[in-house]
């Protein structure tokens, strides 16, 4: 099989508005695009003065140096429209709005005049991808710098034109105004016929969060009406003239080897193109039904190989731990003398297990590919447009200028759309057919051939003094990952280690990576330690915390929840959990109800407090927290991939349970807006507190500690 589809392949990004510009076509290059925009001020980033993108700049694919002059980021047109370019993509996290706010704030223009071109490899600067909660701390900051430079440039231009001191000029509402005379000029008039390259440096002054007027406000979602009315076109909606539908032959199980194939019957069907290239077999036809008939007509023989099942998963992972040469993965982090401390105080050991789960985005993987004059253009929903471009370049032996990838605003990803399989499939079929080809994965393909959130085994050994001070902490994570593995609690003796393992299924990034698994284990264990020394779980956490920001979110969530002021009703329980990841501080309180006759678990209410520094858009941030908690319910209670003999046994929503409307609890959010702190991302960290809070609430209600995710796929009795 193609290595991109092999089980065990790890996608690990930490190592490594779609608004159409006016009338651009598939072959348009950036220089042509500027002709369409007309004259204006273009702000360029000169990389030698400051890192363009902290933690993301440096070398590109294949190790080549990134260009020192990285294309234009911002253009002010003669009409007054502001066009901004970013390689980031919109997948529902609402960064089109927050990035527009950043530009409008620093440039001093109405937000309605700002339009973003996102995720277009021909028009936008190189970007590693949209993942890791990096958009707000990196791209938001970068676009603020760019807009600030543009504003300063316009002020300088006006001062020169009017022969006045720049200090007496102000910028507001897309205009420059002379405070002494009241004279004004619009940016558009200043920009007419001008083009300047300006350096963007780290020392450029930015507007403090305490003075924000556009950023920091609950601005409605940009283009929101298009999404709720159905006007927006996702990749599966695209229908270029004369396009065909693609279908790919799939093996019967993971790792199966294609022994022989007969495509003659499929080739005999009218208007069908068949591609057989090594282990790739696919068809293109004028309709979905015709493509399905053609694929069904292909006769193939496969050699299958033995595979482990989900029943033996955790034993398999422990037995297949891989030796590491050290570095971020493998070498233990040791502080103090954990072995000695473990023997000295009250000790508690426990093991936690984490199942594979699917990303289950509403929009499955999809791509539309078209070849024209040796160049391939692909529209696809991906988190890494430049990464997909590289995959296409390698697969077809093309140069960068022969591949263009565009990303329409996408119907969710959750870390699951880093790779470009569907783009490669569409491009292969389109090249053979000589026509555009649309390739949309079925739900079964999405559940089977995409990668999963890694399963894992977590072992904790701990010790606590009688006064509630944690004295020792040993934490081993097998396979699920190292994100969020360190404890935020002040423990003098620690040993923490991640153990890579051979994975029976293909695995990769998922919202918050392994931080969800590690927080579930750690925060569940914290509750058990509190119980061991007869302390309130919140009091116990605060006693062992020195991080004041984390302590503050715990206290804020507890206050809003009413922690300590009321007791749960019979059959109900209260729980709390939280932590730190990627600059975000989360604490979540949950109330659950457990039906003792049926064992059914229902989450009644959830309160989350979150601190991610200065808040850019409180309404968008609130939605992120609510969405994270709803999504987290699935992994906490019932989501799990079942597999055996190289096959996924629950590859449809009918068998794979995701949260439904009836599962959604009362949700409340507390936002801690720290205007003295830099803004951090919020797409990942808020999900981490839900599972431990629910697990701790179940323990509070029943006295039963559940140490496996999902905790109650068939209720507590089961």
Secondary structure, DSSP 8 states (H G I E B T S, - for coil): --GGG-TT-EE-TTT------TT--TT--HHHHHHHH-SEEEEEEEGGGS-SSTTT-SB-GGG-B--SEEEEEEEEETTS-EEEEES---SSS-HHHHHHHHHHHHHT--GGGEEEEESBTTTS-----S-TT-IIIIIIHHHHHHHHHHHHHHHHHHHHHHT--GGGEEEETTEEEETTT--EEEHHHHHTT--------TTS----GGG-SSTTS----TTHHHHHHT-S--GGG---TT-EEEEE---SSTT-EEEEEE-HHHHTSTT-EEEEETTEEEEEESSHHHHHHHHHH-EEEEE------GGGHHHHHHHTB----STTSSS-EEES-HHHHHHHSEEEEEEEEE--B----SS--EEEEEEETTEEEEEE--S-HHHHHHHHHHHHT--GGGEEEE----S--TT---S-HHHHHHHHHHHHHTS-EEEE--HHHHHHHS-EE--EEEEEEEEE-TTS-EEEEEEEEESS-STT-S--S--SSEEEEEE-B--SS-EE--TTTTHHHHHHHHHHHHHHHHHHTT--HHHHHHHT---HHHHHHHHHHHHHHTTTTS---TTEEEEEEEEEETTEEEEEEEEEEE-TTT--EEEEEEEEEEE-SS-S-HHHHHHHHHHHHHHHHIIIII----EETTEES--STTTS----GGG--EEEEEE---TTS-----SSGGGHHHHHHHHHHHHHHHS----EESS-TT-S--
